[in-house]
Amino acid sequence: MRSAIAICLLMLVSPIAQALQHHLLIVSGIGGTEAYQQQFSSQVEALKQAALDAGFQRDNIVILAANSTNAEHRSADKQTVLQAIGEIDARADPSDRVFVVLIGHGNPRGESAVFNLPGPDISADELGTALDRLGERQLVVINTASASGPFIKRLAASNRVIMTATASGQEFHAPLFGGFLVKAFATSSADRDKDDRISMLEAFDYARREVRRSYDSDKRLLIEHALLDDNGDGEGSLDPGEYEDDGRLANQVYLQQPPTAASGASPQLVAMLQRKRTLEQSIRELKRQRDNLDRGYYYDRLEGLLIDLALLTRQIRTGDG
């Protein structure tokens, strides 16, 4: 019985295909006031630095910003946004991962919403049509703007992680979510499993938790509710998790690129990291099967996997092997 279960579990384990390169498009929209413009600019620079620290190639980071005086930034008008997505499509390999982050304000537009840009705003449908050009590439889209909730329905698809700062177009006050989300990639307190990496789910959970804490501290009613969708149904979840319908993929997607032989990592390190991912996936699959497994077998198997993972993690951190 246990042998059959073990074989089934091994068949379920399929390590996530590793992206060759990561690409980041940051779009910073209209601030409206000097204070918001400075806030958005600070978030852009913090996210850019987080990406560089995570191993992004500088040429794979594109920043479009409204009213920016930085010569490295391009205009954030709608045509340039669409053009930038097309450029990523042209140069990214099918196995590359693409991140698109919108920082700014938004407004409801009928049953949908728009992101505010200099000149014509970009709608959820227009952005969705442009992103569809990226095909089957793994895609992470984060809209930190007000009234961003409707973007979930249009952008959701297989192999995508979509986050919005609000749950609907009616939450139109400037949200706090974006600032905390960017901060998550630079703080160890967001690293829930202490593996020295921040997953998209960990970043989302950290930002959501800090938003609530801020509102509670100010004794204000919570008026923004972030959503995450990664199962492609376009519904979005307020409380995603690694064992929930939404959150499984986000828990396995990181800003950091995994070391590879091409990036200079030793074959031993690459092999150990692959083994680590396999163990982590095995643990996730085992936990999902918990209710269908013999209790004794479940805990014996879980203990063995956790011990193997702890020993391997220590080996990776000390540089042995």
C-alpha positions as YAML, in Angstrom:
chain: A
units: angstrom
residues:
- id: 1
  name: MET
  ca: [0.00, 0.00, 0.00]
- id: 2
  name: ARG
  ca: [2.68, 2.48, 1.04]
- id: 3
  name: SER
  ca: [4.84, 1.60, -1.96]
- id: 4
  name: ALA
  ca: [1.94, 2.33, -4.29]
- id: 5
  name: ILE
  ca: [1.29, 5.66, -2.58]
- id: 6
  name: ALA
  ca: [4.96, 6.59, -2.77]
- id: 7
  name: ILE
  ca: [5.01, 5.86, -6.51]
- id: 8
  name: CYS
  ca: [1.92, 8.03, -6.99]
- id: 9
  name: LEU
  ca: [3.55, 10.87, -5.10]
- id: 10
  name: LEU
  ca: [6.70, 10.65, -7.17]
- id: 11
  name: MET
  ca: [4.61, 10.79, -10.33]
- id: 12
  name: LEU
  ca: [2.98, 13.97, -9.06]
- id: 13
  name: VAL
  ca: [6.34, 15.66, -8.53]
- id: 14
  name: SER
  ca: [7.30, 17.68, -11.57]
- id: 15
  name: PRO
  ca: [9.78, 20.46, -10.87]
- id: 16
  name: ILE
  ca: [8.70, 23.82, -12.26]
- id: 17
  name: ALA
  ca: [10.44, 24.65, -15.48]
- id: 18
  name: GLN
  ca: [13.14, 27.16, -14.67]
- id: 19
  name: ALA
  ca: [13.12, 30.44, -16.53]
- id: 20
  name: LEU
  ca: [16.26, 31.17, -18.49]
- id: 21
  name: GLN
  ca: [15.98, 34.92, -17.88]
- id: 22
  name: HIS
  ca: [13.66, 37.30, -16.07]
- id: 23
  name: HIS
  ca: [12.29, 40.45, -17.68]
- id: 24
  name: LEU
  ca: [10.77, 43.37, -15.76]
- id: 25
  name: LEU
  ca: [8.59, 46.15, -17.12]
- id: 26
  name: ILE
  ca: [7.75, 48.88, -14.59]
- id: 27
  name: VAL
  ca: [5.12, 51.43, -15.62]
- id: 28
  name: SER
  ca: [4.84, 54.48, -13.35]
- id: 29
  name: GLY
  ca: [1.76, 56.53, -14.17]
- id: 30
  name: ILE
  ca: [0.55, 60.03, -13.38]
- id: 31
  name: GLY
  ca: [1.05, 61.08, -9.77]
- id: 32
  name: GLY
  ca: [-1.37, 63.99, -9.79]
- id: 33
  name: THR
  ca: [0.49, 65.69, -6.94]
- id: 34
  name: GLU
  ca: [4.15, 66.15, -6.16]
- id: 35
  name: ALA
  ca: [3.82, 63.91, -3.10]
- id: 36
  name: TYR
  ca: [2.41, 61.01, -5.10]
- id: 37
  name: GLN
  ca: [4.94, 61.54, -7.90]
- id: 38
  name: GLN
  ca: [7.79, 61.25, -5.38]
- id: 39
  name: GLN
  ca: [6.15, 58.22, -3.77]
- id: 40
  name: PHE
  ca: [5.82, 56.44, -7.09]
- id: 41
  name: SER
  ca: [9.37, 57.35, -8.07]
- id: 42
  name: SER
  ca: [10.71, 55.89, -4.83]
- id: 43
  name: GLN
  ca: [8.79, 52.65, -5.38]
- id: 44
  name: VAL
  ca: [10.14, 52.40, -8.93]
- id: 45
  name: GLU
  ca: [13.74, 52.76, -7.77]
- id: 46
  name: ALA
  ca: [13.26, 50.32, -4.88]
- id: 47
  name: LEU
  ca: [11.75, 47.71, -7.20]
- id: 48
  name: LYS
  ca: [14.50, 48.21, -9.75]
- id: 49
  name: GLN
  ca: [17.15, 47.66, -7.07]
- id: 50
  name: ALA
  ca: [15.34, 44.57, -5.79]
- id: 51
  name: ALA
  ca: [15.36, 43.15, -9.32]
- id: 52
  name: LEU
  ca: [19.07, 43.85, -9.75]
- id: 53
  name: ASP
  ca: [19.79, 42.25, -6.37]
- id: 54
  name: ALA
  ca: [17.73, 39.26, -7.51]
- id: 55
  name: GLY
  ca: [19.98, 38.73, -10.53]
- id: 56
  name: PHE
  ca: [18.14, 40.52, -13.33]
- id: 57
  name: GLN
  ca: [20.28, 41.68, -16.21]
- id: 58
  name: ARG
  ca: [20.12, 45.46, -16.34]
- id: 59
  name: ASP
  ca: [19.09, 45.36, -20.00]
- id: 60
  name: ASN
  ca: [16.07, 43.25, -19.04]
- id: 61
  name: ILE
  ca: [14.64, 46.00, -16.82]
- id: 62
  name: VAL
  ca: [12.53, 48.56, -18.66]
- id: 63
  name: ILE
  ca: [11.11, 51.56, -16.83]
- id: 64
  name: LEU
  ca: [8.39, 53.78, -18.28]
- id: 65
  name: ALA
  ca: [7.62, 56.79, -16.10]
- id: 66
  name: ALA
  ca: [5.40, 59.84, -16.33]
- id: 67
  name: ASN
  ca: [7.16, 63.18, -15.77]
- id: 68
  name: SER
  ca: [10.49, 61.51, -15.01]
- id: 69
  name: THR
  ca: [13.74, 63.45, -15.34]
- id: 70
  name: ASN
  ca: [15.79, 60.24, -15.37]
- id: 71
  name: ALA
  ca: [17.38, 59.81, -18.80]
- id: 72
  name: GLU
  ca: [17.18, 56.01, -18.44]
- id: 73
  name: HIS
  ca: [13.38, 56.14, -18.25]
- id: 74
  name: ARG
  ca: [11.11, 56.22, -21.26]
- id: 75
  name: SER
  ca: [7.72, 57.86, -21.57]
- id: 76
  name: ALA
  ca: [4.80, 56.13, -19.88]
- id: 77
  name: ASP
  ca: [2.18, 56.92, -22.52]
- id: 78
  name: LYS
  ca: [-0.05, 54.11, -23.78]
- id: 79
  name: GLN
  ca: [1.69, 53.65, -27.10]
- id: 80
  name: THR
  ca: [5.07, 53.25, -25.41]
- id: 81
  name: VAL
  ca: [3.64, 50.71, -22.95]
- id: 82
  name: LEU
  ca: [2.28, 48.61, -25.81]
- id: 83
  name: GLN
  ca: [5.55, 48.97, -27.70]
- id: 84
  name: ALA
  ca: [7.60, 47.88, -24.67]
- id: 85
  name: ILE
  ca: [5.52, 44.72, -24.29]
- id: 86
  name: GLY
  ca: [6.08, 43.98, -27.96]
- id: 87
  name: GLU
  ca: [9.83, 44.42, -27.50]
- id: 88
  name: ILE
  ca: [9.85, 41.93, -24.63]
- id: 89
  name: ASP
  ca: [7.92, 39.48, -26.77]
- id: 90
  name: ALA
  ca: [10.52, 39.85, -29.52]
- id: 91
  name: ARG
  ca: [13.58, 39.22, -27.35]
- id: 92
  name: ALA
  ca: [12.36, 36.87, -24.60]
- id: 93
  name: ASP
  ca: [12.70, 33.12, -25.02]
- id: 94
  name: PRO
  ca: [9.59, 30.96, -24.54]
- id: 95
  name: SER
  ca: [10.90, 29.75, -21.17]
- id: 96
  name: ASP
  ca: [11.69, 33.26, -19.87]
- id: 97
  name: ARG
  ca: [9.59, 34.80, -17.09]
- id: 98
  name: VAL
  ca: [8.07, 38.27, -17.47]
- id: 99
  name: PHE
  ca: [7.10, 40.64, -14.67]
- id: 100
  name: VAL
  ca: [4.89, 43.68, -15.34]
- id: 101
  name: VAL
  ca: [4.30, 46.13, -12.47]
- id: 102
  name: LEU
  ca: [1.96, 49.12, -12.67]
- id: 103
  name: ILE
  ca: [2.60, 51.85, -10.08]
- id: 104
  name: GLY
  ca: [0.17, 54.76, -10.01]
- id: 105
  name: HIS
  ca: [-3.51, 55.65, -9.95]
- id: 106
  name: GLY
  ca: [-6.50, 54.07, -11.64]
- id: 107
  name: ASN
  ca: [-10.19, 54.72, -12.16]
- id: 108
  name: PRO
  ca: [-13.29, 52.59, -12.73]
- id: 109
  name: ARG
  ca: [-14.56, 52.59, -16.31]
- id: 110
  name: GLY
  ca: [-18.00, 51.03, -16.52]
- id: 111
  name: GLU
  ca: [-17.66, 47.45, -15.30]
- id: 112
  name: SER
  ca: [-13.91, 47.53, -15.89]
- id: 113
  name: ALA
  ca: [-11.10, 49.95, -15.04]
- id: 114
  name: VAL
  ca: [-8.18, 51.92, -16.46]
- id: 115
  name: PHE
  ca: [-4.65, 52.75, -15.36]
- id: 116
  name: ASN
  ca: [-3.90, 56.48, -15.54]
- id: 117
  name: LEU
  ca: [-1.20, 57.51, -18.03]
- id: 118
  name: PRO
  ca: [-0.19, 60.78, -19.69]
- id: 119
  name: GLY
  ca: [-2.64, 61.17, -22.60]
- id: 120
  name: PRO
  ca: [-5.09, 58.27, -23.06]
- id: 121
  name: ASP
  ca: [-5.33, 55.85, -20.13]
- id: 122
  name: ILE
  ca: [-4.79, 52.14, -20.73]
- id: 123
  name: SER
  ca: [-7.72, 49.85, -20.03]
- id: 124
  name: ALA
  ca: [-7.68, 46.34, -18.62]
- id: 125
  name: ASP
  ca: [-8.74, 45.01, -22.01]
- id: 126
  name: GLU
  ca: [-6.01, 46.92, -23.89]
- id: 127
  name: LEU
  ca: [-3.33, 45.72, -21.50]
- id: 128
  name: GLY
  ca: [-4.70, 42.18, -21.65]
- id: 129
  name: THR
  ca: [-4.63, 42.12, -25.44]
- id: 130
  name: ALA
  ca: [-1.00, 43.31, -25.43]
- id: 131
  name: LEU
  ca: [0.06, 40.76, -22.81]
- id: 132
  name: ASP
  ca: [-1.62, 37.95, -24.71]
- id: 133
  name: ARG
  ca: [1.15, 38.40, -27.28]
- id: 134
  name: LEU
  ca: [3.55, 36.89, -24.74]
- id: 135
  name: GLY
  ca: [1.90, 33.53, -25.30]
- id: 136
  name: GLU
  ca: [2.69, 30.72, -22.86]
- id: 137
  name: ARG
  ca: [5.53, 32.52, -21.09]
- id: 138
  name: GLN
  ca: [5.13, 32.62, -17.34]
- id: 139
  name: LEU
  ca: [3.78, 36.05, -16.47]
- id: 140
  name: VAL
  ca: [3.47, 38.01, -13.24]
- id: 141
  name: VAL
  ca: [1.36, 41.18, -13.39]
- id: 142
  name: ILE
  ca: [0.99, 43.46, -10.37]
- id: 143
  name: ASN
  ca: [-1.35, 46.46, -10.56]
- id: 144
  name: THR
  ca: [-0.85, 48.56, -7.43]
- id: 145
  name: ALA
  ca: [-3.29, 51.28, -8.48]
- id: 146
  name: SER
  ca: [-6.63, 52.33, -7.09]
- id: 147
  name: ALA
  ca: [-9.69, 50.69, -8.71]
- id: 148
  name: SER
  ca: [-7.42, 47.91, -10.03]
- id: 149
  name: GLY
  ca: [-9.65, 44.96, -9.12]
- id: 150
  name: PRO
  ca: [-11.29, 44.56, -12.56]
- id: 151
  name: PHE
  ca: [-7.88, 43.90, -14.12]
- id: 152
  name: ILE
  ca: [-7.96, 40.43, -12.49]
- id: 153
  name: LYS
  ca: [-10.79, 39.17, -14.69]
- id: 154
  name: ARG
  ca: [-9.21, 40.31, -17.96]
- id: 155
  name: LEU
  ca: [-5.59, 39.36, -17.26]
- id: 156
  name: ALA
  ca: [-6.04, 35.99, -15.56]
- id: 157
  name: ALA
  ca: [-4.91, 32.95, -17.56]
- id: 158
  name: SER
  ca: [-2.98, 29.74, -17.19]
- id: 159
  name: ASN
  ca: [0.61, 30.13, -15.96]
- id: 160
  name: ARG
  ca: [0.00, 33.67, -14.75]
- id: 161
  name: VAL
  ca: [0.15, 35.29, -11.32]
- id: 162
  name: ILE
  ca: [-2.03, 38.41, -11.19]
- id: 163
  name: MET
  ca: [-2.24, 40.78, -8.21]
- id: 164
  name: THR
  ca: [-4.35, 43.90, -7.76]
- id: 165
  name: ALA
  ca: [-4.31, 46.37, -4.89]
- id: 166
  name: THR
  ca: [-8.10, 46.46, -4.70]
- id: 167
  name: ALA
  ca: [-10.95, 43.99, -5.01]
- id: 168
  name: SER
  ca: [-13.13, 46.21, -7.22]
- id: 169
  name: GLY
  ca: [-13.28, 49.39, -9.22]
- id: 170
  name: GLN
  ca: [-15.19, 51.01, -6.38]
- id: 171
  name: GLU
  ca: [-12.14, 50.99, -4.11]
- id: 172
  name: PHE
  ca: [-10.80, 54.15, -5.71]
- id: 173
  name: HIS
  ca: [-8.81, 55.76, -2.88]
- id: 174
  name: ALA
  ca: [-5.03, 55.61, -3.27]
- id: 175
  name: PRO
  ca: [-4.02, 52.21, -1.81]
- id: 176
  name: LEU
  ca: [-1.08, 51.42, 0.45]
- id: 177
  name: PHE
  ca: [-0.56, 47.96, -1.04]
- id: 178
  name: GLY
  ca: [2.07, 48.90, -3.64]
- id: 179
  name: GLY
  ca: [4.50, 50.46, -1.20]
- id: 180
  name: PHE
  ca: [4.40, 47.46, 1.11]
- id: 181
  name: LEU
  ca: [4.66, 45.00, -1.78]
- id: 182
  name: VAL
  ca: [7.86, 46.62, -3.04]
- id: 183
  name: LYS
  ca: [9.19, 46.67, 0.53]
- id: 184
  name: ALA
  ca: [8.54, 42.93, 0.84]
- id: 185
  name: PHE
  ca: [11.37, 42.09, -1.56]
- id: 186
  name: ALA
  ca: [13.90, 43.85, 0.68]
- id: 187
  name: THR
  ca: [12.85, 42.66, 4.12]
- id: 188
  name: SER
  ca: [13.55, 39.33, 5.78]
- id: 189
  name: SER
  ca: [10.26, 39.49, 7.68]
- id: 190
  name: ALA
  ca: [8.45, 38.68, 4.43]
- id: 191
  name: ASP
  ca: [10.45, 35.44, 4.09]
- id: 192
  name: ARG
  ca: [7.98, 33.17, 5.86]
- id: 193
  name: ASP
  ca: [9.78, 29.87, 5.19]
- id: 194
  name: LYS
  ca: [13.26, 31.37, 5.81]
- id: 195
  name: ASP
  ca: [14.76, 30.11, 2.56]
- id: 196
  name: ASP
  ca: [16.36, 33.50, 1.75]
- id: 197
  name: ARG
  ca: [13.94, 34.08, -1.12]
- id: 198
  name: ILE
  ca: [10.65, 35.94, -1.33]
- id: 199
  name: SER
  ca: [7.95, 34.21, -3.34]
- id: 200
  name: MET
  ca: [5.14, 36.15, -4.97]
- id: 201
  name: LEU
  ca: [2.76, 34.67, -2.39]
- id: 202
  name: GLU
  ca: [5.02, 35.72, 0.48]
- id: 203
  name: ALA
  ca: [5.24, 39.25, -0.94]
- id: 204
  name: PHE
  ca: [1.46, 39.43, -1.34]
- id: 205
  name: ASP
  ca: [0.84, 38.15, 2.20]
- id: 206
  name: TYR
  ca: [3.37, 40.60, 3.66]
- id: 207
  name: ALA
  ca: [1.84, 43.57, 1.84]
- id: 208
  name: ARG
  ca: [-1.69, 42.59, 2.77]
- id: 209
  name: ARG
  ca: [-0.70, 42.12, 6.42]
- id: 210
  name: GLU
  ca: [1.11, 45.47, 6.58]
- id: 211
  name: VAL
  ca: [-1.81, 47.28, 4.95]
- id: 212
  name: ARG
  ca: [-4.17, 45.98, 7.61]
- id: 213
  name: ARG
  ca: [-1.70, 46.83, 10.35]
- id: 214
  name: SER
  ca: [-1.41, 50.39, 9.05]
- id: 215
  name: TYR
  ca: [-5.17, 50.88, 8.96]
- id: 216
  name: ASP
  ca: [-5.55, 49.38, 12.43]
- id: 217
  name: SER
  ca: [-2.78, 51.59, 13.79]
- id: 218
  name: ASP
  ca: [-4.52, 54.69, 12.43]
- id: 219
  name: LYS
  ca: [-7.88, 53.40, 13.70]
- id: 220
  name: ARG
  ca: [-9.33, 53.58, 10.20]
- id: 221
  name: LEU
  ca: [-11.77, 51.29, 8.44]
- id: 222
  name: LEU
  ca: [-9.98, 49.05, 5.92]
- id: 223
  name: ILE
  ca: [-11.03, 50.30, 2.48]
- id: 224
  name: GLU
  ca: [-8.65, 48.38, 0.22]
- id: 225
  name: HIS
  ca: [-8.65, 44.62, -0.31]
- id: 226
  name: ALA
  ca: [-5.89, 43.15, -2.48]
- id: 227
  name: LEU
  ca: [-6.60, 40.16, -4.73]
- id: 228
  name: LEU
  ca: [-4.40, 37.40, -6.14]
- id: 229
  name: ASP
  ca: [-5.29, 35.03, -8.98]
- id: 230
  name: ASP
  ca: [-2.99, 32.29, -10.22]
- id: 231
  name: ASN
  ca: [-5.36, 29.50, -11.25]
- id: 232
  name: GLY
  ca: [-6.64, 31.38, -14.28]
- id: 233
  name: ASP
  ca: [-10.31, 31.57, -13.31]
- id: 234
  name: GLY
  ca: [-10.36, 35.38, -13.12]
- id: 235
  name: GLU
  ca: [-12.01, 35.44, -9.70]
- id: 236
  name: GLY
  ca: [-9.09, 36.34, -7.47]
- id: 237
  name: SER
  ca: [-8.72, 35.52, -3.78]
- id: 238
  name: LEU
  ca: [-8.51, 37.76, -0.73]
- id: 239
  name: ASP
  ca: [-6.77, 35.01, 1.23]
- id: 240
  name: PRO
  ca: [-4.68, 32.84, -1.13]
- id: 241
  name: GLY
  ca: [-2.45, 30.06, 0.14]
- id: 242
  name: GLU
  ca: [-0.06, 27.43, -1.11]
- id: 243
  name: TYR
  ca: [-2.73, 24.74, -0.66]
- id: 244
  name: GLU
  ca: [-5.66, 26.87, -1.85]
- id: 245
  name: ASP
  ca: [-7.10, 27.30, -5.35]
- id: 246
  name: ASP
  ca: [-5.17, 30.56, -5.62]
- id: 247
  name: GLY
  ca: [-1.64, 30.81, -4.26]
- id: 248
  name: ARG
  ca: [-0.06, 27.52, -5.35]
- id: 249
  name: LEU
  ca: [1.74, 28.95, -8.36]
- id: 250
  name: ALA
  ca: [2.54, 32.25, -6.61]
- id: 251
  name: ASN
  ca: [4.22, 30.27, -3.84]
- id: 252
  name: GLN
  ca: [6.64, 28.79, -6.40]
- id: 253
  name: VAL
  ca: [7.47, 31.97, -8.34]
- id: 254
  name: TYR
  ca: [10.34, 34.16, -7.15]
- id: 255
  name: LEU
  ca: [11.88, 37.43, -8.24]
- id: 256
  name: GLN
  ca: [15.27, 35.74, -7.93]
- id: 257
  name: GLN
  ca: [16.59, 33.85, -10.90]
- id: 258
  name: PRO
  ca: [17.91, 30.40, -9.99]
- id: 259
  name: PRO
  ca: [21.69, 30.05, -10.42]
- id: 260
  name: THR
  ca: [22.60, 28.16, -13.57]
- id: 261
  name: ALA
  ca: [25.79, 26.97, -15.21]
- id: 262
  name: ALA
  ca: [25.33, 29.77, -17.74]
- id: 263
  name: SER
  ca: [25.34, 32.34, -14.93]
- id: 264
  name: GLY
  ca: [28.56, 30.92, -13.47]
- id: 265
  name: ALA
  ca: [27.16, 28.61, -10.80]
- id: 266
  name: SER
  ca: [28.99, 25.33, -10.23]
- id: 267
  name: PRO
  ca: [27.38, 22.11, -11.51]
- id: 268
  name: GLN
  ca: [27.25, 20.93, -7.89]
- id: 269
  name: LEU
  ca: [25.25, 23.97, -6.76]
- id: 270
  name: VAL
  ca: [22.87, 23.70, -9.71]
- id: 271
  name: ALA
  ca: [22.27, 20.04, -8.89]
- id: 272
  name: MET
  ca: [21.70, 20.75, -5.20]
- id: 273
  name: LEU
  ca: [19.21, 23.54, -5.97]
- id: 274
  name: GLN
  ca: [17.33, 21.26, -8.33]
- id: 275
  name: ARG
  ca: [17.22, 18.62, -5.61]
- id: 276
  name: LYS
  ca: [15.96, 21.25, -3.15]
- id: 277
  name: ARG
  ca: [13.13, 22.26, -5.50]
- id: 278
  name: THR
  ca: [12.20, 18.60, -5.92]
- id: 279
  name: LEU
  ca: [12.07, 18.09, -2.14]
- id: 280
  name: GLU
  ca: [9.96, 21.23, -1.65]
- id: 281
  name: GLN
  ca: [7.55, 20.09, -4.33]
- id: 282
  name: SER
  ca: [7.36, 16.63, -2.77]
- id: 283
  name: ILE
  ca: [6.45, 18.18, 0.59]
- id: 284
  name: ARG
  ca: [3.73, 20.30, -1.00]
- id: 285
  name: GLU
  ca: [2.23, 17.34, -2.82]
- id: 286
  name: LEU
  ca: [2.40, 15.16, 0.30]
- id: 287
  name: LYS
  ca: [0.51, 17.78, 2.33]
- id: 288
  name: ARG
  ca: [-2.17, 18.02, -0.33]
- id: 289
  name: GLN
  ca: [-2.66, 14.25, -0.14]
- id: 290
  name: ARG
  ca: [-2.74, 14.18, 3.67]
- id: 291
  name: ASP
  ca: [-6.43, 13.32, 4.10]
- id: 292
  name: ASN
  ca: [-6.10, 10.32, 1.76]
- id: 293
  name: LEU
  ca: [-3.00, 8.81, 3.34]
- id: 294
  name: ASP
  ca: [-2.40, 6.49, 6.27]
- id: 295
  name: ARG
  ca: [-1.59, 8.71, 9.26]
- id: 296
  name: GLY
  ca: [1.57, 6.85, 10.22]
- id: 297
  name: TYR
  ca: [2.88, 6.84, 6.67]
- id: 298
  name: TYR
  ca: [2.12, 10.55, 6.25]
- id: 299
  name: TYR
  ca: [4.13, 11.64, 9.29]
- id: 300
  name: ASP
  ca: [7.01, 9.22, 8.60]
- id: 301
  name: ARG
  ca: [7.26, 10.44, 5.03]
- id: 302
  name: LEU
  ca: [6.94, 14.11, 6.01]
- id: 303
  name: GLU
  ca: [9.62, 13.79, 8.67]
- id: 304
  name: GLY
  ca: [12.01, 12.17, 6.22]
- id: 305
  name: LEU
  ca: [11.47, 14.86, 3.59]
- id: 306
  name: LEU
  ca: [11.89, 17.70, 6.10]
- id: 307
  name: ILE
  ca: [15.12, 16.23, 7.44]
- id: 308
  name: ASP
  ca: [16.48, 15.80, 3.91]
- id: 309
  name: LEU
  ca: [15.50, 19.37, 3.08]
- id: 310
  name: ALA
  ca: [17.11, 20.80, 6.22]
- id: 311
  name: LEU
  ca: [20.38, 18.94, 5.61]
- id: 312
  name: LEU
  ca: [20.47, 19.97, 1.97]
- id: 313
  name: THR
  ca: [19.68, 23.61, 2.80]
- id: 314
  name: ARG
  ca: [22.54, 23.69, 5.29]
- id: 315
  name: GLN
  ca: [24.84, 22.16, 2.69]
- id: 316
  name: ILE
  ca: [23.87, 24.85, 0.16]
- id: 317
  name: ARG
  ca: [24.37, 27.69, 2.64]
- id: 318
  name: THR
  ca: [27.78, 26.47, 3.79]
- id: 319
  name: GLY
  ca: [28.94, 25.88, 0.21]
- id: 320
  name: ASP
  ca: [29.71, 22.23, 0.71]
- id: 321
  name: GLY
  ca: [29.54, 19.81, -2.19]
...
